[in-house]
Structures are given as structure tokens and as C-alpha cells.
Amino acid sequence: MNVRWLRLYRYEIPVVFLNGEYLCKHALDELLLEQRLKAIENR
């Protein structure tokens, strides 16, 4: 368990990071996630 993340995001679930970069919290931003995944795929 990452204690730092627990302290930062305990009440913010869900929190989504992709490759160490913050994407969203409280609700999944599907469009943003899809865009970031496509960008990774195209590299």
C-alpha cells in the first residue's frame, strides 16, 4: 500500500493515474482516458 497516496486520496476514490500522470478523480473521464491510451498506442 502506498501511504502517501492513501493520505492524499483517501476520500477521492476513484483516482486514475496513467504512466504516473494524474487523469481524474471521483468519476472516470472516459474520453480523456481513451485519448491518452490512443496517444500511448501511437508512440
N, C-alpha and C positions, 0 to 999 in steps of 0.2 A: 504494500500500500504506500502511496506517495503522500506523506503527511502534509507537505506544502500544498498540494492540490486539494487535499481534504479541507484544510483551513480556508483556502481561497474559495472553493466551490461547493461547500457542504450543502447549502440551501439553493443551489443554482442548477440542479440536475434537470435535464441532461446538459452536459457541456461537451462540445465536439471540437477536437483538435485533429488536424491532418498534417502529418510531417512536422509536428511541433508548432504549427501555426493555429491560433485560435480561429474558429469559424463561427460558432454560435452557441447560445445557451438558452435554456427554458423551452425552446421549441426548435425543431430541426428545420434549417433553411435548406430545403431540398434543391432549389435552383442553384444556390451558391455551392453546395456540396457537389452537385453534378458538374458545374463549371470547373471547379478545382480538380476533380477527378479526371475530366477530359484534358485539362492542361497538363496534368502529370502523365497521362497516357500518350500525349502528343510529343513529349520531350524525347 
